[in-house]
Amino acid sequence: MSVLDVHAHHVGEHAVERIREEGGVHGVQLVAQEAGGHRVTRVEVGSRLSGLPLIPQLNDVAARLEWMAAAGVDVQLVAPWMDLAGYELPPEDGLWLARVQNDSTAALRAAHPGRFRAAAAVPLQAPDLAAAELRRAVEELGHEAVQIGARVGELGLDDPSLAPFWGAAEDLGVPVIVHPAELDVPERMRRLFLHILVGNPAETTFAAAALMLGGVLEDHPALRVLLVHGGGFVPYQIGRLDRGFTAAPPAARARGALSPRQLAGRLYFDTVLHDDDALRHLLDFAAPGRVVLGSDYPFPMRLDRPVGALDAAKQDGAARERVLSGSDLFAGLAAGRGRAL
């Protein structure tokens, strides 16, 4: 059995060079800055700078493989950095940025057979283009998942305009990784790192609630949705969501017929929780096979010993193997598409 880390991020040299050479005409550029006496590079997408610089670990493959060996990880599912989602760009420019990242991840996988699997980027601000790029990434490049933000500007993931994307993901059978992005964050949330510590799980919770209460999971019953960071607050607040299913005012009632508690068993969650008791609760809450190993490499909030964290939660036997292998998450890949285990 190979141990699979389903939550890791990558920005390859291929993508950096394309941005350097062509990005300006697409509203994407590299910006050099001084920080703490060091020269760093940020990425400006539209008029927004990335929250962190392009840290070396994002594209240092040797360091990544060394980290994987120390962490007991055989394979990483690498996804883009959400700061480069580009949802604020015009559709064609967003498509260019997604394609650049998908081509770069495909090159990483080709250079290191068996060590990396790929999650696609898509321009979700243009759902038809997002669906087309997802098909290209899966059918031509061999990507096996797609990563999206927890919202698209002010649009929640239940917005009807996103239906073409959900339909493509369902048809292809690829997991949809919902990952919050550091977008439009007020200063009161940036103090004390709160936009990451509280904001990220809160955004994931908003997204999950929209998918459950907004009818998306019912309209697309074959969708496989993975919530990062242990699912945000969903496993702890499922009772509140369920109560709202019946208690909300009529104008704000859920669109579907199934309650959040009925739908929660269809969601997947990663193990990035930083707390043994919280992880044990998640393992008890989630349906069998619905928890998968994650690290959030290479960012500051990563788990450096993800397998050790699972062992500390006292998960063993066949259940432990299902978490480590991620096999349930990828069981739905459509025949002849992607590269399922």
Contacts in CASP RR format, 6 or more apart in sequence:
PFRMAT RR
TARGET T0000
AUTHOR 0000-0000-0000
METHOD contacts of the structure
MODEL  1
MSVLDVHAHHVGEHAVERIREEGGVHGVQLVAQEAGGHRVTRVEVGSRLS
GLPLIPQLNDVAARLEWMAAAGVDVQLVAPWMDLAGYELPPEDGLWLARV
QNDSTAALRAAHPGRFRAAAAVPLQAPDLAAAELRRAVEELGHEAVQIGA
RVGELGLDDPSLAPFWGAAEDLGVPVIVHPAELDVPERMRRLFLHILVGN
PAETTFAAAALMLGGVLEDHPALRVLLVHGGGFVPYQIGRLDRGFTAAPP
AARARGALSPRQLAGRLYFDTVLHDDDALRHLLDFAAPGRVVLGSDYPFP
MRLDRPVGALDAAKQDGAARERVLSGSDLFAGLAAGRGRAL
1 321 0 8 1.000
1 324 0 8 1.000
1 325 0 8 1.000
2 74 0 8 1.000
2 75 0 8 1.000
2 325 0 8 1.000
2 341 0 8 1.000
3 72 0 8 1.000
3 73 0 8 1.000
3 74 0 8 1.000
3 75 0 8 1.000
3 293 0 8 1.000
3 307 0 8 1.000
3 324 0 8 1.000
3 325 0 8 1.000
4 73 0 8 1.000
4 74 0 8 1.000
4 75 0 8 1.000
4 76 0 8 1.000
4 77 0 8 1.000
4 117 0 8 1.000
4 292 0 8 1.000
4 293 0 8 1.000
4 324 0 8 1.000
4 325 0 8 1.000
4 326 0 8 1.000
5 68 0 8 1.000
5 71 0 8 1.000
5 73 0 8 1.000
5 75 0 8 1.000
5 76 0 8 1.000
5 77 0 8 1.000
5 293 0 8 1.000
5 294 0 8 1.000
5 295 0 8 1.000
5 297 0 8 1.000
5 306 0 8 1.000
6 77 0 8 1.000
6 145 0 8 1.000
6 177 0 8 1.000
6 226 0 8 1.000
6 270 0 8 1.000
6 292 0 8 1.000
6 293 0 8 1.000
6 294 0 8 1.000
6 326 0 8 1.000
6 329 0 8 1.000
7 77 0 8 1.000
7 79 0 8 1.000
7 177 0 8 1.000
7 228 0 8 1.000
7 270 0 8 1.000
7 272 0 8 1.000
7 294 0 8 1.000
7 295 0 8 1.000
7 296 0 8 1.000
7 297 0 8 1.000
8 76 0 8 1.000
8 77 0 8 1.000
8 78 0 8 1.000
8 79 0 8 1.000
8 294 0 8 1.000
8 295 0 8 1.000
8 296 0 8 1.000
8 297 0 8 1.000
8 298 0 8 1.000
9 58 0 8 1.000
9 78 0 8 1.000
9 79 0 8 1.000
9 80 0 8 1.000
9 81 0 8 1.000
9 82 0 8 1.000
9 296 0 8 1.000
9 297 0 8 1.000
9 298 0 8 1.000
9 299 0 8 1.000
10 58 0 8 1.000
10 59 0 8 1.000
10 64 0 8 1.000
10 78 0 8 1.000
10 79 0 8 1.000
10 80 0 8 1.000
10 81 0 8 1.000
10 104 0 8 1.000
10 105 0 8 1.000
10 108 0 8 1.000
11 54 0 8 1.000
11 58 0 8 1.000
11 59 0 8 1.000
11 80 0 8 1.000
11 81 0 8 1.000
11 84 0 8 1.000
11 101 0 8 1.000
11 104 0 8 1.000
12 58 0 8 1.000
12 59 0 8 1.000
12 104 0 8 1.000
12 105 0 8 1.000
12 107 0 8 1.000
12 108 0 8 1.000
13 59 0 8 1.000
13 104 0 8 1.000
14 100 0 8 1.000
14 103 0 8 1.000
14 104 0 8 1.000
14 107 0 8 1.000
15 100 0 8 1.000
15 101 0 8 1.000
15 103 0 8 1.000
15 104 0 8 1.000
16 30 0 8 1.000
16 54 0 8 1.000
16 59 0 8 1.000
18 100 0 8 1.000
18 103 0 8 1.000
18 104 0 8 1.000
19 28 0 8 1.000
19 29 0 8 1.000
19 30 0 8 1.000
19 43 0 8 1.000
19 100 0 8 1.000
20 30 0 8 1.000
22 96 0 8 1.000
23 29 0 8 1.000
23 96 0 8 1.000
26 89 0 8 1.000
26 93 0 8 1.000
26 94 0 8 1.000
26 96 0 8 1.000
26 97 0 8 1.000
27 44 0 8 1.000
27 45 0 8 1.000
27 46 0 8 1.000
27 89 0 8 1.000
27 93 0 8 1.000
28 43 0 8 1.000
28 44 0 8 1.000
28 45 0 8 1.000
28 46 0 8 1.000
28 84 0 8 1.000
28 86 0 8 1.000
28 89 0 8 1.000
28 93 0 8 1.000
28 97 0 8 1.000
29 43 0 8 1.000
29 44 0 8 1.000
30 41 0 8 1.000
30 42 0 8 1.000
30 43 0 8 1.000
30 44 0 8 1.000
30 54 0 8 1.000
31 41 0 8 1.000
31 42 0 8 1.000
31 43 0 8 1.000
31 44 0 8 1.000
31 49 0 8 1.000
32 39 0 8 1.000
32 40 0 8 1.000
32 41 0 8 1.000
33 39 0 8 1.000
33 40 0 8 1.000
33 41 0 8 1.000
33 42 0 8 1.000
33 53 0 8 1.000
34 40 0 8 1.000
35 53 0 8 1.000
40 53 0 8 1.000
40 54 0 8 1.000
41 53 0 8 1.000
41 54 0 8 1.000
42 49 0 8 1.000
42 50 0 8 1.000
42 51 0 8 1.000
42 52 0 8 1.000
42 53 0 8 1.000
42 54 0 8 1.000
43 49 0 8 1.000
43 50 0 8 1.000
43 54 0 8 1.000
43 83 0 8 1.000
43 84 0 8 1.000
44 50 0 8 1.000
45 83 0 8 1.000
45 84 0 8 1.000
45 85 0 8 1.000
45 86 0 8 1.000
45 88 0 8 1.000
45 89 0 8 1.000
45 97 0 8 1.000
46 86 0 8 1.000
46 88 0 8 1.000
46 89 0 8 1.000
47 88 0 8 1.000
48 88 0 8 1.000
48 183 0 8 1.000
50 81 0 8 1.000
50 83 0 8 1.000
50 84 0 8 1.000
51 83 0 8 1.000
51 182 0 8 1.000
52 83 0 8 1.000
52 299 0 8 1.000
55 298 0 8 1.000
55 299 0 8 1.000
56 63 0 8 1.000
57 63 0 8 1.000
57 64 0 8 1.000
57 67 0 8 1.000
57 297 0 8 1.000
57 298 0 8 1.000
58 81 0 8 1.000
58 298 0 8 1.000
61 108 0 8 1.000
61 111 0 8 1.000
61 112 0 8 1.000
64 76 0 8 1.000
64 297 0 8 1.000
64 298 0 8 1.000
65 112 0 8 1.000
65 115 0 8 1.000
67 297 0 8 1.000
67 298 0 8 1.000
67 304 0 8 1.000
68 74 0 8 1.000
68 76 0 8 1.000
68 115 0 8 1.000
70 304 0 8 1.000
71 295 0 8 1.000
71 304 0 8 1.000
71 305 0 8 1.000
71 306 0 8 1.000
71 307 0 8 1.000
72 307 0 8 1.000
73 293 0 8 1.000
73 295 0 8 1.000
73 306 0 8 1.000
73 307 0 8 1.000
74 115 0 8 1.000
75 114 0 8 1.000
75 115 0 8 1.000
75 116 0 8 1.000
75 117 0 8 1.000
76 115 0 8 1.000
76 116 0 8 1.000
76 117 0 8 1.000
76 297 0 8 1.000
77 116 0 8 1.000
77 117 0 8 1.000
77 118 0 8 1.000
77 119 0 8 1.000
77 144 0 8 1.000
77 145 0 8 1.000
78 105 0 8 1.000
78 108 0 8 1.000
78 109 0 8 1.000
78 116 0 8 1.000
78 117 0 8 1.000
78 118 0 8 1.000
78 119 0 8 1.000
79 118 0 8 1.000
79 119 0 8 1.000
79 121 0 8 1.000
79 145 0 8 1.000
79 147 0 8 1.000
79 177 0 8 1.000
79 179 0 8 1.000
80 101 0 8 1.000
80 105 0 8 1.000
80 119 0 8 1.000
80 121 0 8 1.000
80 147 0 8 1.000
82 147 0 8 1.000
82 149 0 8 1.000
82 179 0 8 1.000
82 180 0 8 1.000
82 181 0 8 1.000
82 182 0 8 1.000
83 181 0 8 1.000
83 182 0 8 1.000
84 97 0 8 1.000
84 101 0 8 1.000
84 121 0 8 1.000
85 121 0 8 1.000
85 124 0 8 1.000
85 148 0 8 1.000
85 149 0 8 1.000
85 181 0 8 1.000
85 183 0 8 1.000
86 94 0 8 1.000
86 97 0 8 1.000
86 123 0 8 1.000
86 125 0 8 1.000
87 94 0 8 1.000
87 123 0 8 1.000
87 124 0 8 1.000
87 125 0 8 1.000
87 149 0 8 1.000
87 152 0 8 1.000
87 153 0 8 1.000
87 181 0 8 1.000
87 183 0 8 1.000
88 125 0 8 1.000
88 153 0 8 1.000
88 183 0 8 1.000
89 97 0 8 1.000
89 123 0 8 1.000
89 125 0 8 1.000
91 123 0 8 1.000
91 125 0 8 1.000
91 126 0 8 1.000
91 129 0 8 1.000
92 129 0 8 1.000
94 123 0 8 1.000
94 125 0 8 1.000
94 126 0 8 1.000
94 129 0 8 1.000
95 123 0 8 1.000
95 126 0 8 1.000
95 129 0 8 1.000
95 133 0 8 1.000
97 121 0 8 1.000
97 123 0 8 1.000
98 120 0 8 1.000
98 121 0 8 1.000
98 122 0 8 1.000
98 123 0 8 1.000
98 130 0 8 1.000
98 133 0 8 1.000
99 133 0 8 1.000
99 136 0 8 1.000
101 121 0 8 1.000
102 118 0 8 1.000
102 120 0 8 1.000
102 121 0 8 1.000
102 133 0 8 1.000
102 136 0 8 1.000
102 137 0 8 1.000
102 141 0 8 1.000
102 143 0 8 1.000
103 141 0 8 1.000
105 116 0 8 1.000
105 118 0 8 1.000
105 119 0 8 1.000
105 120 0 8 1.000
105 141 0 8 1.000
105 143 0 8 1.000
106 118 0 8 1.000
106 137 0 8 1.000
106 141 0 8 1.000
106 142 0 8 1.000
106 143 0 8 1.000
108 116 0 8 1.000
108 118 0 8 1.000
109 116 0 8 1.000
109 117 0 8 1.000
109 118 0 8 1.000
109 142 0 8 1.000
117 144 0 8 1.000
117 145 0 8 1.000
117 339 0 8 1.000
118 137 0 8 1.000
118 141 0 8 1.000
118 142 0 8 1.000
118 143 0 8 1.000
118 144 0 8 1.000
118 145 0 8 1.000
119 143 0 8 1.000
119 144 0 8 1.000
119 145 0 8 1.000
119 146 0 8 1.000
119 147 0 8 1.000
119 175 0 8 1.000
119 177 0 8 1.000
120 133 0 8 1.000
120 134 0 8 1.000
120 137 0 8 1.000
120 138 0 8 1.000
120 141 0 8 1.000
120 143 0 8 1.000
120 145 0 8 1.000
120 146 0 8 1.000
120 147 0 8 1.000
120 174 0 8 1.000
121 133 0 8 1.000
121 146 0 8 1.000
121 147 0 8 1.000
122 129 0 8 1.000
122 130 0 8 1.000
122 131 0 8 1.000
122 133 0 8 1.000
122 134 0 8 1.000
122 137 0 8 1.000
122 146 0 8 1.000
122 148 0 8 1.000
122 165 0 8 1.000
123 129 0 8 1.000
123 130 0 8 1.000
123 133 0 8 1.000
124 130 0 8 1.000
124 148 0 8 1.000
124 149 0 8 1.000
124 152 0 8 1.000
124 162 0 8 1.000
124 165 0 8 1.000
125 152 0 8 1.000
125 153 0 8 1.000
127 161 0 8 1.000
127 162 0 8 1.000
127 163 0 8 1.000
127 164 0 8 1.000
127 165 0 8 1.000
128 164 0 8 1.000
130 164 0 8 1.000
130 165 0 8 1.000
130 168 0 8 1.000
131 164 0 8 1.000
131 165 0 8 1.000
131 167 0 8 1.000
131 168 0 8 1.000
132 168 0 8 1.000
134 146 0 8 1.000
134 165 0 8 1.000
134 168 0 8 1.000
134 169 0 8 1.000
134 172 0 8 1.000
134 174 0 8 1.000
135 168 0 8 1.000
135 172 0 8 1.000
137 143 0 8 1.000
137 146 0 8 1.000
138 144 0 8 1.000
138 172 0 8 1.000
138 174 0 8 1.000
138 337 0 8 1.000
138 338 0 8 1.000
139 172 0 8 1.000
139 337 0 8 1.000
139 338 0 8 1.000
142 338 0 8 1.000
142 339 0 8 1.000
143 174 0 8 1.000
143 338 0 8 1.000
144 174 0 8 1.000
144 175 0 8 1.000
144 330 0 8 1.000
144 333 0 8 1.000
144 338 0 8 1.000
144 339 0 8 1.000
144 340 0 8 1.000
145 174 0 8 1.000
145 175 0 8 1.000
145 176 0 8 1.000
145 177 0 8 1.000
145 226 0 8 1.000
145 330 0 8 1.000
146 169 0 8 1.000
146 174 0 8 1.000
146 175 0 8 1.000
146 176 0 8 1.000
146 177 0 8 1.000
147 176 0 8 1.000
147 177 0 8 1.000
147 179 0 8 1.000
148 157 0 8 1.000
148 165 0 8 1.000
148 176 0 8 1.000
148 177 0 8 1.000
148 178 0 8 1.000
148 179 0 8 1.000
149 178 0 8 1.000
149 179 0 8 1.000
149 180 0 8 1.000
149 181 0 8 1.000
149 207 0 8 1.000
150 157 0 8 1.000
150 178 0 8 1.000
150 179 0 8 1.000
150 180 0 8 1.000
150 181 0 8 1.000
150 203 0 8 1.000
150 204 0 8 1.000
150 206 0 8 1.000
150 207 0 8 1.000
151 157 0 8 1.000
151 203 0 8 1.000
151 206 0 8 1.000
151 207 0 8 1.000
152 159 0 8 1.000
152 162 0 8 1.000
153 183 0 8 1.000
153 184 0 8 1.000
155 161 0 8 1.000
155 162 0 8 1.000
156 206 0 8 1.000
156 207 0 8 1.000
156 210 0 8 1.000
157 178 0 8 1.000
157 207 0 8 1.000
157 210 0 8 1.000
157 211 0 8 1.000
157 216 0 8 1.000
158 210 0 8 1.000
158 211 0 8 1.000
158 213 0 8 1.000
158 214 0 8 1.000
158 215 0 8 1.000
158 216 0 8 1.000
158 255 0 8 1.000
163 219 0 8 1.000
166 216 0 8 1.000
166 219 0 8 1.000
166 220 0 8 1.000
166 223 0 8 1.000
167 220 0 8 1.000
169 176 0 8 1.000
169 220 0 8 1.000
169 223 0 8 1.000
170 220 0 8 1.000
170 222 0 8 1.000
170 223 0 8 1.000
171 334 0 8 1.000
172 333 0 8 1.000
172 334 0 8 1.000
172 337 0 8 1.000
173 222 0 8 1.000
173 224 0 8 1.000
173 332 0 8 1.000
173 333 0 8 1.000
173 334 0 8 1.000
173 337 0 8 1.000
174 224 0 8 1.000
174 333 0 8 1.000
174 337 0 8 1.000
174 338 0 8 1.000
175 224 0 8 1.000
175 225 0 8 1.000
175 226 0 8 1.000
175 268 0 8 1.000
175 329 0 8 1.000
175 330 0 8 1.000
176 223 0 8 1.000
176 224 0 8 1.000
176 225 0 8 1.000
176 226 0 8 1.000
177 226 0 8 1.000
177 228 0 8 1.000
178 204 0 8 1.000
178 207 0 8 1.000
178 208 0 8 1.000
178 211 0 8 1.000
178 225 0 8 1.000
178 226 0 8 1.000
178 227 0 8 1.000
178 228 0 8 1.000
179 204 0 8 1.000
179 228 0 8 1.000
180 199 0 8 1.000
180 200 0 8 1.000
180 201 0 8 1.000
180 203 0 8 1.000
180 204 0 8 1.000
180 207 0 8 1.000
180 228 0 8 1.000
180 229 0 8 1.000
181 203 0 8 1.000
182 195 0 8 1.000
182 196 0 8 1.000
185 195 0 8 1.000
185 199 0 8 1.000
188 194 0 8 1.000
189 195 0 8 1.000
189 198 0 8 1.000
189 199 0 8 1.000
196 301 0 8 1.000
200 229 0 8 1.000
200 232 0 8 1.000
201 229 0 8 1.000
201 230 0 8 1.000
201 231 0 8 1.000
201 232 0 8 1.000
201 233 0 8 1.000
202 232 0 8 1.000
202 233 0 8 1.000
204 227 0 8 1.000
204 228 0 8 1.000
204 229 0 8 1.000
204 230 0 8 1.000
204 231 0 8 1.000
204 232 0 8 1.000
204 233 0 8 1.000
204 234 0 8 1.000
205 231 0 8 1.000
205 232 0 8 1.000
205 233 0 8 1.000
205 234 0 8 1.000
205 237 0 8 1.000
207 227 0 8 1.000
208 225 0 8 1.000
208 227 0 8 1.000
208 231 0 8 1.000
208 232 0 8 1.000
208 234 0 8 1.000
208 267 0 8 1.000
209 234 0 8 1.000
209 241 0 8 1.000
209 260 0 8 1.000
210 216 0 8 1.000
211 217 0 8 1.000
211 225 0 8 1.000
211 263 0 8 1.000
212 241 0 8 1.000
212 254 0 8 1.000
212 258 0 8 1.000
212 260 0 8 1.000
212 263 0 8 1.000
212 264 0 8 1.000
213 241 0 8 1.000
213 245 0 8 1.000
213 254 0 8 1.000
213 255 0 8 1.000
213 256 0 8 1.000
213 260 0 8 1.000
214 254 0 8 1.000
214 255 0 8 1.000
214 256 0 8 1.000
215 254 0 8 1.000
215 255 0 8 1.000
215 256 0 8 1.000
216 223 0 8 1.000
217 223 0 8 1.000
217 225 0 8 1.000
217 258 0 8 1.000
217 263 0 8 1.000
217 266 0 8 1.000
218 256 0 8 1.000
218 257 0 8 1.000
218 258 0 8 1.000
218 263 0 8 1.000
222 332 0 8 1.000
223 266 0 8 1.000
224 268 0 8 1.000
224 329 0 8 1.000
224 332 0 8 1.000
225 266 0 8 1.000
225 267 0 8 1.000
225 268 0 8 1.000
226 267 0 8 1.000
226 268 0 8 1.000
226 269 0 8 1.000
226 270 0 8 1.000
226 292 0 8 1.000
226 329 0 8 1.000
227 234 0 8 1.000
227 267 0 8 1.000
227 268 0 8 1.000
227 269 0 8 1.000
227 270 0 8 1.000
228 270 0 8 1.000
228 272 0 8 1.000
228 296 0 8 1.000
229 270 0 8 1.000
229 272 0 8 1.000
229 273 0 8 1.000
229 296 0 8 1.000
230 269 0 8 1.000
230 270 0 8 1.000
230 271 0 8 1.000
230 272 0 8 1.000
230 273 0 8 1.000
230 282 0 8 1.000
231 267 0 8 1.000
231 269 0 8 1.000
231 270 0 8 1.000
231 282 0 8 1.000
234 241 0 8 1.000
234 264 0 8 1.000
234 267 0 8 1.000
234 269 0 8 1.000
235 269 0 8 1.000
235 281 0 8 1.000
235 282 0 8 1.000
235 285 0 8 1.000
235 286 0 8 1.000
236 281 0 8 1.000
238 260 0 8 1.000
238 261 0 8 1.000
238 264 0 8 1.000
238 285 0 8 1.000
239 260 0 8 1.000
239 261 0 8 1.000
241 260 0 8 1.000
241 261 0 8 1.000
242 259 0 8 1.000
242 260 0 8 1.000
242 261 0 8 1.000
244 254 0 8 1.000
245 253 0 8 1.000
245 254 0 8 1.000
245 259 0 8 1.000
245 260 0 8 1.000
246 259 0 8 1.000
248 254 0 8 1.000
264 285 0 8 1.000
264 286 0 8 1.000
264 287 0 8 1.000
265 286 0 8 1.000
265 287 0 8 1.000
265 290 0 8 1.000
266 287 0 8 1.000
267 286 0 8 1.000
267 290 0 8 1.000
268 286 0 8 1.000
268 290 0 8 1.000
268 291 0 8 1.000
268 292 0 8 1.000
268 328 0 8 1.000
268 329 0 8 1.000
269 282 0 8 1.000
269 286 0 8 1.000
269 290 0 8 1.000
269 291 0 8 1.000
269 292 0 8 1.000
270 291 0 8 1.000
270 292 0 8 1.000
270 293 0 8 1.000
270 294 0 8 1.000
271 279 0 8 1.000
271 282 0 8 1.000
271 291 0 8 1.000
271 292 0 8 1.000
271 293 0 8 1.000
271 294 0 8 1.000
271 303 0 8 1.000
271 306 0 8 1.000
271 309 0 8 1.000
271 310 0 8 1.000
271 323 0 8 1.000
272 294 0 8 1.000
272 295 0 8 1.000
272 296 0 8 1.000
272 301 0 8 1.000
272 302 0 8 1.000
272 303 0 8 1.000
272 306 0 8 1.000
273 279 0 8 1.000
273 282 0 8 1.000
273 309 0 8 1.000
274 301 0 8 1.000
274 303 0 8 1.000
274 309 0 8 1.000
276 309 0 8 1.000
276 312 0 8 1.000
276 313 0 8 1.000
279 309 0 8 1.000
279 310 0 8 1.000
279 312 0 8 1.000
279 313 0 8 1.000
280 313 0 8 1.000
280 314 0 8 1.000
282 291 0 8 1.000
283 291 0 8 1.000
283 313 0 8 1.000
283 315 0 8 1.000
283 319 0 8 1.000
283 323 0 8 1.000
288 319 0 8 1.000
288 322 0 8 1.000
289 319 0 8 1.000
289 322 0 8 1.000
289 323 0 8 1.000
289 326 0 8 1.000
289 328 0 8 1.000
290 328 0 8 1.000
291 323 0 8 1.000
292 323 0 8 1.000
292 326 0 8 1.000
292 328 0 8 1.000
292 329 0 8 1.000
293 306 0 8 1.000
293 307 0 8 1.000
293 310 0 8 1.000
293 323 0 8 1.000
293 324 0 8 1.000
293 326 0 8 1.000
294 303 0 8 1.000
294 306 0 8 1.000
295 302 0 8 1.000
295 303 0 8 1.000
295 304 0 8 1.000
295 306 0 8 1.000
296 302 0 8 1.000
296 303 0 8 1.000
303 309 0 8 1.000
307 324 0 8 1.000
310 320 0 8 1.000
310 323 0 8 1.000
310 324 0 8 1.000
311 320 0 8 1.000
315 323 0 8 1.000
322 328 0 8 1.000
325 341 0 8 1.000
327 341 0 8 1.000
330 340 0 8 1.000
330 341 0 8 1.000
331 340 0 8 1.000
332 340 0 8 1.000
333 339 0 8 1.000
333 340 0 8 1.000
END
